Amino acid sequence: MPRVKRGTHRRDRRKKMLSLTKGYYLKKSKLYKFAKEAIDRAGQFSYRDRRVRKRQFRRLWIVRIGAAARLNQLTYSQFMYGLNKLQIALNRKILADMAVRNPKAFAEIAGKAKSVLSA
């Protein structure tokens, strides 16, 4: 069986892995075995949380829209129903941003939604 000479590949791979765990606690940043486990675990969390982030932002936007709608004497569901009836196609991200940065414009939209509901 031929002899395998790796040169610096093994050390380079391990150094790269240890550089990824810089700032981790205790052995996870110092020892290769523990660093490898920590990187695997961190990768699982980052994969999962790229999807969770989308859910969390949607929840945040809904909370912001609901709070702004209540300031205009509407519930979130009434507000969204009124927008659908008016065929106003603004997504939640834009509506939440409008509620925070431009309350007057949001109040105007909420007034239109309220008028559609009462009619």
N, CA, C and O atoms as a GROMACS GRO file, in nm:
protein
  476
    1MET      N    1   0.085  -0.119   0.000
    1MET     CA    2   0.000   0.000   0.000
    1MET      C    3   0.089   0.125   0.000
    1MET      O    4   0.183   0.132   0.079
    2PRO      N    5   0.061   0.221  -0.087
    2PRO     CA    6   0.147   0.339  -0.094
    2PRO      C    7   0.135   0.427   0.030
    2PRO      O    8   0.030   0.433   0.095
    3ARG      N    9   0.243   0.494   0.059
    3ARG     CA   10   0.247   0.584   0.174
    3ARG      C   11   0.180   0.716   0.136
    3ARG      O   12   0.202   0.769   0.027
    4VAL      N   13   0.097   0.768   0.227
    4VAL     CA   14   0.026   0.894   0.200
    4VAL      C   15   0.099   1.006   0.272
    4VAL      O   16   0.116   1.002   0.394
    5LYS      N   17   0.142   1.106   0.197
    5LYS     CA   18   0.206   1.223   0.257
    5LYS      C   19   0.111   1.341   0.238
    5LYS      O   20   0.085   1.382   0.125
    6ARG      N   21   0.062   1.394   0.344
    6ARG     CA   22  -0.039   1.500   0.338
    6ARG      C   23   0.022   1.641   0.334
    6ARG      O   24  -0.045   1.736   0.297
    7GLY      N   25   0.144   1.653   0.373
    7GLY     CA   26   0.202   1.786   0.378
    7GLY      C   27   0.134   1.868   0.485
    7GLY      O   28   0.121   1.823   0.599
    8THR      N   29   0.090   1.988   0.451
    8THR     CA   30   0.028   2.077   0.550
    8THR      C   31  -0.125   2.074   0.544
    8THR      O   32  -0.189   2.152   0.615
    9HIS      N   33  -0.183   1.989   0.463
    9HIS     CA   34  -0.329   1.990   0.444
    9HIS      C   35  -0.404   1.966   0.574
    9HIS      O   36  -0.503   2.033   0.604
   10ARG      N   37  -0.355   1.869   0.652
   10ARG     CA   38  -0.425   1.836   0.776
   10ARG      C   39  -0.422   1.954   0.872
   10ARG      O   40  -0.524   1.991   0.930
   11ARG      N   41  -0.303   2.013   0.888
   11ARG     CA   42  -0.290   2.127   0.979
   11ARG      C   43  -0.373   2.246   0.930
   11ARG      O   44  -0.436   2.315   1.010
   12ASP      N   45  -0.373   2.269   0.800
   12ASP     CA   46  -0.450   2.381   0.745
   12ASP      C   47  -0.599   2.364   0.771
   12ASP      O   48  -0.668   2.459   0.808
   13ARG      N   49  -0.646   2.241   0.750
   13ARG     CA   50  -0.789   2.214   0.772
   13ARG      C   51  -0.826   2.237   0.918
   13ARG      O   52  -0.932   2.293   0.948
   14ARG      N   53  -0.739   2.192   1.008
   14ARG     CA   54  -0.767   2.208   1.151
   14ARG      C   55  -0.758   2.354   1.194
   14ARG      O   56  -0.838   2.400   1.275
   15LYS      N   57  -0.661   2.426   1.141
   15LYS     CA   58  -0.648   2.568   1.173
   15LYS      C   59  -0.770   2.646   1.126
   15LYS      O   60  -0.818   2.736   1.195
   16LYS      N   61  -0.820   2.609   1.007
   16LYS     CA   62  -0.940   2.675   0.954
   16LYS      C   63  -1.058   2.651   1.047
   16LYS      O   64  -1.136   2.743   1.075
   17MET      N   65  -1.072   2.527   1.093
   17MET     CA   66  -1.183   2.494   1.181
   17MET      C   67  -1.170   2.568   1.314
   17MET      O   68  -1.270   2.616   1.368
   18LEU      N   69  -1.050   2.577   1.368
   18LEU     CA   70  -1.031   2.648   1.494
   18LEU      C   71  -1.053   2.798   1.477
   18LEU      O   72  -1.097   2.865   1.570
   19SER      N   73  -1.024   2.851   1.358
   19SER     CA   74  -1.050   2.993   1.336
   19SER      C   75  -1.200   3.021   1.330
   19SER      O   76  -1.244   3.131   1.364
   20LEU      N   77  -1.279   2.923   1.285
   20LEU     CA   78  -1.424   2.940   1.281
   20LEU      C   79  -1.485   2.944   1.421
   20LEU      O   80  -1.591   3.003   1.440
   21THR      N   81  -1.417   2.883   1.518
   21THR     CA   82  -1.471   2.877   1.654
   21THR      C   83  -1.409   2.984   1.743
   21THR      O   84  -1.421   2.975   1.866
   22LYS      N   85  -1.345   3.082   1.686
   22LYS     CA   86  -1.284   3.188   1.765
   22LYS      C   87  -1.392   3.259   1.845
   22LYS      O   88  -1.495   3.298   1.790
   23GLY      N   89  -1.370   3.274   1.973
   23GLY     CA   90  -1.467   3.340   2.060
   23GLY      C   91  -1.560   3.242   2.129
   23GLY      O   92  -1.639   3.284   2.214
   24TYR      N   93  -1.554   3.114   2.096
   24TYR     CA   94  -1.636   3.015   2.165
   24TYR      C   95  -1.579   2.991   2.304
   24TYR      O   96  -1.464   3.027   2.331
   25TYR      N   97  -1.658   2.931   2.390
   25TYR     CA   98  -1.625   2.916   2.531
   25TYR      C   99  -1.540   2.792   2.556
   25TYR      O  100  -1.570   2.684   2.505
   26LEU      N  101  -1.434   2.808   2.636
   26LEU     CA  102  -1.347   2.699   2.684
   26LEU      C  103  -1.291   2.612   2.572
   26LEU      O  104  -1.233   2.663   2.477
   27LYS      N  105  -1.309   2.479   2.583
   27LYS     CA  106  -1.245   2.384   2.491
   27LYS      C  107  -1.293   2.399   2.347
   27LYS      O  108  -1.221   2.363   2.254
   28LYS      N  109  -1.413   2.452   2.330
   28LYS     CA  110  -1.469   2.460   2.196
   28LYS      C  111  -1.390   2.552   2.104
   28LYS      O  112  -1.399   2.541   1.981
   29SER      N  113  -1.311   2.642   2.162
   29SER     CA  114  -1.231   2.731   2.079
   29SER      C  115  -1.084   2.690   2.075
   29SER      O  116  -1.005   2.748   2.000
   30LYS      N  117  -1.047   2.590   2.156
   30LYS     CA  118  -0.905   2.555   2.168
   30LYS      C  119  -0.870   2.418   2.110
   30LYS      O  120  -0.763   2.399   2.052
   31LEU      N  121  -0.960   2.322   2.127
   31LEU     CA  122  -0.929   2.184   2.091
   31LEU      C  123  -1.010   2.142   1.968
   31LEU      O  124  -1.130   2.170   1.958
   32TYR      N  125  -0.942   2.075   1.875
   32TYR     CA  126  -1.002   2.041   1.747
   32TYR      C  127  -1.128   1.956   1.763
   32TYR      O  128  -1.230   1.983   1.700
   33LYS      N  129  -1.120   1.854   1.847
   33LYS     CA  130  -1.233   1.761   1.863
   33LYS      C  131  -1.360   1.836   1.904
   33LYS      O  132  -1.467   1.814   1.848
   34PHE      N  133  -1.346   1.923   2.002
   34PHE     CA  134  -1.462   1.996   2.053
   34PHE      C  135  -1.504   2.108   1.956
   34PHE      O  136  -1.622   2.140   1.944
   35ALA      N  137  -1.405   2.166   1.888
   35ALA     CA  138  -1.436   2.270   1.790
   35ALA      C  139  -1.520   2.213   1.676
   35ALA      O  140  -1.613   2.278   1.628
   36LYS      N  141  -1.485   2.092   1.633
   36LYS     CA  142  -1.558   2.028   1.524
   36LYS      C  143  -1.705   2.007   1.562
   36LYS      O  144  -1.795   2.033   1.482
   37GLU      N  145  -1.728   1.960   1.684
   37GLU     CA  146  -1.865   1.940   1.733
   37GLU      C  147  -1.940   2.073   1.740
   37GLU      O  148  -2.058   2.082   1.703
   38ALA      N  149  -1.871   2.177   1.788
   38ALA     CA  150  -1.935   2.308   1.802
   38ALA      C  151  -1.972   2.365   1.665
   38ALA      O  152  -2.078   2.427   1.651
   39ILE      N  153  -1.887   2.345   1.566
   39ILE     CA  154  -1.915   2.395   1.431
   39ILE      C  155  -2.034   2.321   1.370
   39ILE      O  156  -2.119   2.382   1.305
   40ASP      N  157  -2.039   2.190   1.391
   40ASP     CA  158  -2.152   2.112   1.339
   40ASP      C  159  -2.282   2.162   1.400
   40ASP      O  160  -2.382   2.181   1.330
   41ARG      N  161  -2.280   2.183   1.532
   41ARG     CA  162  -2.400   2.228   1.601
   41ARG      C  163  -2.440   2.368   1.557
   41ARG      O  164  -2.558   2.396   1.534
   42ALA      N  165  -2.342   2.456   1.544
   42ALA     CA  166  -2.369   2.593   1.500
   42ALA      C  167  -2.427   2.593   1.359
   42ALA      O  168  -2.516   2.673   1.328
   43GLY      N  169  -2.377   2.503   1.275
   43GLY     CA  170  -2.429   2.494   1.139
   43GLY      C  171  -2.574   2.449   1.135
   43GLY      O  172  -2.653   2.497   1.054
   44GLN      N  173  -2.610   2.356   1.225
   44GLN     CA  174  -2.749   2.312   1.232
   44GLN      C  175  -2.840   2.426   1.275
   44GLN      O  176  -2.948   2.445   1.219
   45PHE      N  177  -2.794   2.502   1.376
   45PHE     CA  178  -2.876   2.615   1.422
   45PHE      C  179  -2.889   2.721   1.314
   45PHE      O  180  -2.998   2.775   1.294
   46SER      N  181  -2.779   2.751   1.244
   46SER     CA  182  -2.788   2.856   1.143
   46SER      C  183  -2.877   2.814   1.027
   46SER      O  184  -2.949   2.896   0.971
   47TYR      N  185  -2.874   2.685   0.991
   47TYR     CA  186  -2.962   2.635   0.885
   47TYR      C  187  -3.108   2.649   0.927
   47TYR      O  188  -3.192   2.698   0.851
   48ARG      N  189  -3.137   2.605   1.050
   48ARG     CA  190  -3.275   2.611   1.100
   48ARG      C  191  -3.321   2.756   1.112
   48ARG      O  192  -3.433   2.790   1.075
   49ASP      N  193  -3.233   2.841   1.166
   49ASP     CA  194  -3.275   2.976   1.198
   49ASP      C  195  -3.284   3.067   1.077
   49ASP      O  196  -3.342   3.176   1.086
   50ARG      N  197  -3.229   3.026   0.964
   50ARG     CA  198  -3.254   3.104   0.843
   50ARG      C  199  -3.401   3.096   0.804
   50ARG      O  200  -3.455   3.188   0.743
   51ARG      N  201  -3.465   2.986   0.839
   51ARG     CA  202  -3.608   2.974   0.814
   51ARG      C  203  -3.690   3.038   0.925
   51ARG      O  204  -3.793   3.101   0.899
   52VAL      N  205  -3.643   3.023   1.049
   52VAL     CA  206  -3.714   3.080   1.164
   52VAL      C  207  -3.716   3.233   1.156
   52VAL      O  208  -3.814   3.296   1.196
   53ARG      N  209  -3.607   3.292   1.104
   53ARG     CA  210  -3.599   3.438   1.094
   53ARG      C  211  -3.716   3.494   1.013
   53ARG      O  212  -3.770   3.600   1.047
   54LYS      N  213  -3.754   3.425   0.908
   54LYS     CA  214  -3.864   3.471   0.823
   54LYS      C  215  -3.995   3.472   0.901
   54LYS      O  216  -4.077   3.563   0.887
   55ARG      N  217  -4.014   3.368   0.985
   55ARG     CA  218  -4.136   3.362   1.066
   55ARG      C  219  -4.138   3.473   1.170
   55ARG      O  220  -4.241   3.537   1.192
   56GLN      N  221  -4.022   3.497   1.233
   56GLN     CA  222  -4.015   3.598   1.338
   56GLN      C  223  -4.041   3.738   1.283
   56GLN      O  224  -4.109   3.818   1.347
   57PHE      N  225  -3.988   3.766   1.165
   57PHE     CA  226  -4.012   3.898   1.108
   57PHE      C  227  -4.159   3.915   1.073
   57PHE      O  228  -4.216   4.022   1.094
   58ARG      N  229  -4.222   3.810   1.019
   58ARG     CA  230  -4.364   3.821   0.987
   58ARG      C  231  -4.445   3.848   1.114
   58ARG      O  232  -4.537   3.930   1.113
   59ARG      N  233  -4.411   3.780   1.225
   59ARG     CA  234  -4.479   3.803   1.352
   59ARG      C  235  -4.461   3.947   1.398
   59ARG      O  236  -4.556   4.011   1.446
   60LEU      N  237  -4.338   3.999   1.385
   60LEU     CA  238  -4.310   4.136   1.425
   60LEU      C  239  -4.393   4.235   1.344
   60LEU      O  240  -4.452   4.328   1.398
   61TRP      N  241  -4.398   4.212   1.212
   61TRP     CA  242  -4.475   4.302   1.126
   61TRP      C  243  -4.622   4.301   1.164
   61TRP      O  244  -4.686   4.406   1.167
   62ILE      N  245  -4.675   4.183   1.192
   62ILE     CA  246  -4.817   4.171   1.228
   62ILE      C  247  -4.845   4.244   1.360
   62ILE      O  248  -4.948   4.310   1.373
   63VAL      N  249  -4.754   4.233   1.456
   63VAL     CA  250  -4.771   4.304   1.584
   63VAL      C  251  -4.771   4.454   1.562
   63VAL      O  252  -4.853   4.526   1.619
   64ARG      N  253  -4.680   4.502   1.479
   64ARG     CA  254  -4.672   4.646   1.453
   64ARG      C  255  -4.796   4.698   1.380
   64ARG      O  256  -4.848   4.804   1.413
   65ILE      N  257  -4.841   4.622   1.282
   65ILE     CA  258  -4.961   4.664   1.208
   65ILE      C  259  -5.081   4.662   1.300
   65ILE      O  260  -5.164   4.754   1.297
   66GLY      N  261  -5.091   4.559   1.383
   66GLY     CA  262  -5.203   4.550   1.477
   66GLY      C  263  -5.205   4.665   1.575
   66GLY      O  264  -5.312   4.719   1.605
   67ALA      N  265  -5.088   4.704   1.625
   67ALA     CA  266  -5.082   4.817   1.720
   67ALA      C  267  -5.124   4.947   1.652
   67ALA      O  268  -5.198   5.026   1.709
   68ALA      N  269  -5.075   4.968   1.530
   68ALA     CA  270  -5.111   5.090   1.457
   68ALA      C  271  -5.259   5.089   1.420
   68ALA      O  272  -5.324   5.194   1.420
   69ALA      N  273  -5.313   4.972   1.387
   69ALA     CA  274  -5.455   4.964   1.352
   69ALA      C  275  -5.542   4.996   1.474
   69ALA      O  276  -5.645   5.062   1.462
   70ARG      N  277  -5.499   4.949   1.592
   70ARG     CA  278  -5.576   4.978   1.713
   70ARG      C  279  -5.576   5.127   1.745
   70ARG      O  280  -5.673   5.178   1.801
   71LEU      N  281  -5.467   5.197   1.710
   71LEU     CA  282  -5.467   5.342   1.728
   71LEU      C  283  -5.570   5.409   1.639
   71LEU      O  284  -5.613   5.522   1.666
   72ASN      N  285  -5.611   5.340   1.534
   72ASN     CA  286  -5.713   5.391   1.441
   72ASN      C  287  -5.847   5.320   1.459
   72ASN      O  288  -5.927   5.314   1.366
   73GLN      N  289  -5.871   5.266   1.578
   73GLN     CA  290  -5.997   5.200   1.616
   73GLN      C  291  -6.033   5.083   1.525
   73GLN      O  292  -6.150   5.064   1.491
   74LEU      N  293  -5.932   5.003   1.487
   74LEU     CA  294  -5.954   4.881   1.409
   74LEU      C  295  -5.872   4.768   1.470
   74LEU      O  296  -5.768   4.792   1.532
   75THR      N  297  -5.918   4.647   1.452
   75THR     CA  298  -5.833   4.534   1.486
   75THR      C  299  -5.748   4.499   1.364
   75THR      O  300  -5.773   4.546   1.253
   76TYR      N  301  -5.649   4.416   1.387
   76TYR     CA  302  -5.562   4.375   1.276
   76TYR      C  303  -5.643   4.306   1.167
   76TYR      O  304  -5.627   4.335   1.048
   77SER      N  305  -5.730   4.214   1.209
   77SER     CA  306  -5.806   4.136   1.109
   77SER      C  307  -5.903   4.226   1.033
   77SER      O  308  -5.922   4.207   0.912
   78GLN      N  309  -5.966   4.321   1.101
   78GLN     CA  310  -6.056   4.414   1.032
   78GLN      C  311  -5.979   4.499   0.932
   78GLN      O  312  -6.025   4.522   0.820
   79PHE      N  313  -5.861   4.544   0.973
   79PHE     CA  314  -5.777   4.626   0.886
   79PHE      C  315  -5.738   4.550   0.760
   79PHE      O  316  -5.749   4.602   0.649
   80MET      N  317  -5.691   4.428   0.777
   80MET     CA  318  -5.648   4.348   0.662
   80MET      C  319  -5.766   4.312   0.572
   80MET      O  320  -5.754   4.310   0.450
   81TYR      N  321  -5.882   4.285   0.634
   81TYR     CA  322  -6.002   4.256   0.555
   81TYR      C  323  -6.042   4.377   0.471
   81TYR      O  324  -6.079   4.364   0.354
   82GLY      N  325  -6.035   4.496   0.533
   82GLY     CA  326  -6.067   4.618   0.461
   82GLY      C  327  -5.972   4.641   0.344
   82GLY      O  328  -6.014   4.684   0.237
   83LEU      N  329  -5.842   4.614   0.365
   83LEU     CA  330  -5.745   4.629   0.256
   83LEU      C  331  -5.775   4.531   0.143
   83LEU      O  332  -5.766   4.567   0.025
   84ASN      N  333  -5.811   4.410   0.178
   84ASN     CA  334  -5.844   4.311   0.074
   84ASN      C  335  -5.967   4.352  -0.004
   84ASN      O  336  -5.973   4.335  -0.126
   85LYS      N  337  -6.066   4.406   0.066
   85LYS     CA  338  -6.187   4.452  -0.005
   85LYS      C  339  -6.156   4.568  -0.098
   85LYS      O  340  -6.213   4.579  -0.206
   86LEU      N  341  -6.065   4.655  -0.056
   86LEU     CA  342  -6.025   4.769  -0.139
   86LEU      C  343  -5.927   4.729  -0.249
   86LEU      O  344  -5.895   4.808  -0.338
   87GLN      N  345  -5.879   4.606  -0.242
   87GLN     CA  346  -5.778   4.554  -0.334
   87GLN      C  347  -5.649   4.637  -0.329
   87GLN      O  348  -5.587   4.665  -0.432
   88ILE      N  349  -5.612   4.674  -0.207
   88ILE     CA  350  -5.483   4.740  -0.184
   88ILE      C  351  -5.381   4.631  -0.156
   88ILE      O  352  -5.391   4.560  -0.056
   89ALA      N  353  -5.284   4.618  -0.244
   89ALA     CA  354  -5.189   4.508  -0.235
   89ALA      C  355  -5.056   4.558  -0.177
   89ALA      O  356  -4.957   4.571  -0.248
   90LEU      N  357  -5.056   4.587  -0.047
   90LEU     CA  358  -4.932   4.621   0.024
   90LEU      C  359  -4.898   4.504   0.116
   90LEU      O  360  -4.984   4.455   0.189
   91ASN      N  361  -4.774   4.461   0.111
   91ASN     CA  362  -4.738   4.348   0.198
   91ASN      C  363  -4.716   4.395   0.341
   91ASN      O  364  -4.710   4.515   0.368
   92ARG      N  365  -4.704   4.301   0.432
   92ARG     CA  366  -4.696   4.332   0.574
   92ARG      C  367  -4.570   4.410   0.609
   92ARG      O  368  -4.570   4.495   0.698
   93LYS      N  369  -4.462   4.379   0.538
   93LYS     CA  370  -4.336   4.449   0.565
   93LYS      C  371  -4.352   4.599   0.538
   93LYS      O  372  -4.310   4.682   0.619
   94ILE      N  373  -4.411   4.633   0.427
   94ILE     CA  374  -4.431   4.773   0.390
   94ILE      C  375  -4.530   4.841   0.485
   94ILE      O  376  -4.509   4.954   0.528
   95LEU      N  377  -4.638   4.770   0.518
   95LEU     CA  378  -4.737   4.827   0.609
   95LEU      C  379  -4.678   4.853   0.747
   95LEU      O  380  -4.705   4.956   0.808
   96ALA      N  381  -4.596   4.760   0.797
   96ALA     CA  382  -4.533   4.777   0.928
   96ALA      C  383  -4.436   4.894   0.926
   96ALA      O  384  -4.430   4.972   1.021
   97ASP      N  385  -4.361   4.907   0.818
   97ASP     CA  386  -4.267   5.018   0.805
   97ASP      C  387  -4.344   5.151   0.801
   97ASP      O  388  -4.302   5.250   0.861
   98MET      N  389  -4.454   5.151   0.729
   98MET     CA  390  -4.537   5.271   0.720
   98MET      C  391  -4.595   5.306   0.857
   98MET      O  392  -4.603   5.424   0.893
   99ALA      N  393  -4.636   5.205   0.932
   99ALA     CA  394  -4.695   5.229   1.064
   99ALA      C  395  -4.594   5.295   1.158
   99ALA      O  396  -4.631   5.378   1.240
  100VAL      N  397  -4.467   5.256   1.144
  100VAL     CA  398  -4.364   5.311   1.233
  100VAL      C  399  -4.314   5.446   1.184
  100VAL      O  400  -4.304   5.540   1.263
  101ARG      N  401  -4.284   5.458   1.055
  101ARG     CA  402  -4.218   5.577   1.002
  101ARG      C  403  -4.314   5.686   0.953
  101ARG      O  404  -4.280   5.804   0.954
  102ASN      N  405  -4.433   5.646   0.909
  102ASN     CA  406  -4.525   5.743   0.851
  102ASN      C  407  -4.667   5.717   0.900
  102ASN      O  408  -4.751   5.667   0.825
  103PRO      N  409  -4.695   5.750   1.027
  103PRO     CA  410  -4.827   5.718   1.084
  103PRO      C  411  -4.943   5.789   1.014
  103PRO      O  412  -5.055   5.736   1.011
  104LYS      N  413  -4.917   5.907   0.957
  104LYS     CA  414  -5.026   5.979   0.889
  104LYS      C  415  -5.075   5.902   0.766
  104LYS      O  416  -5.196   5.890   0.744
  105ALA      N  417  -4.982   5.851   0.688
  105ALA     CA  418  -5.020   5.774   0.569
  105ALA      C  419  -5.091   5.646   0.610
  105ALA      O  420  -5.188   5.604   0.547
  106PHE      N  421  -5.042   5.583   0.719
  106PHE     CA  422  -5.107   5.461   0.767
  106PHE      C  423  -5.249   5.493   0.814
  106PHE      O  424  -5.341   5.416   0.787
  107ALA      N  425  -5.266   5.606   0.883
  107ALA     CA  426  -5.400   5.645   0.930
  107ALA      C  427  -5.494   5.669   0.812
  107ALA      O  428  -5.613   5.638   0.820
  108GLU      N  429  -5.441   5.722   0.705
  108GLU     CA  430  -5.523   5.745   0.585
  108GLU      C  431  -5.570   5.612   0.527
  108GLU      O  432  -5.687   5.597   0.491
  109ILE      N  433  -5.479   5.516   0.517
  109ILE     CA  434  -5.516   5.383   0.466
  109ILE      C  435  -5.616   5.316   0.560
  109ILE      O  436  -5.712   5.253   0.516
  110ALA      N  437  -5.592   5.331   0.692
  110ALA     CA  438  -5.682   5.271   0.790
  110ALA      C  439  -5.821   5.335   0.780
  110ALA      O  440  -5.922   5.266   0.795
  111GLY      N  441  -5.827   5.465   0.753
  111GLY     CA  442  -5.956   5.532   0.735
  111GLY      C  443  -6.032   5.477   0.617
  111GLY      O  444  -6.153   5.458   0.624
  112LYS      N  445  -5.962   5.453   0.507
  112LYS     CA  446  -6.027   5.393   0.390
  112LYS      C  447  -6.079   5.252   0.422
  112LYS      O  448  -6.190   5.215   0.382
  113ALA      N  449  -5.996   5.174   0.494
  113ALA     CA  450  -6.037   5.038   0.531
  113ALA      C  451  -6.160   5.042   0.621
  113ALA      O  452  -6.250   4.959   0.608
  114LYS      N  453  -6.162   5.140   0.712
  114LYS     CA  454  -6.276   5.153   0.805
  114LYS      C  455  -6.403   5.191   0.729
  114LYS      O  456  -6.511   5.140   0.760
  115SER      N  457  -6.391   5.278   0.631
  115SER     CA  458  -6.508   5.320   0.555
  115SER      C  459  -6.566   5.206   0.472
  115SER      O  460  -6.688   5.198   0.454
  116VAL      N  461  -6.481   5.118   0.422
  116VAL     CA  462  -6.528   5.004   0.347
  116VAL      C  463  -6.601   4.906   0.439
  116VAL      O  464  -6.700   4.844   0.399
  117LEU      N  465  -6.551   4.892   0.562
  117LEU     CA  466  -6.614   4.800   0.657
  117LEU      C  467  -6.753   4.849   0.697
  117LEU      O  468  -6.846   4.769   0.710
  118SER      N  469  -6.768   4.981   0.717
  118SER     CA  470  -6.897   5.033   0.761
  118SER      C  471  -7.000   5.033   0.648
  118SER      O  472  -7.120   5.031   0.674
  119ALA      N  473  -6.955   5.034   0.524
  119ALA     CA  474  -7.048   5.037   0.410
  119ALA      C  475  -7.106   4.901   0.380
  119ALA      O  476  -7.185   4.887   0.288
   0.00000   0.00000   0.00000
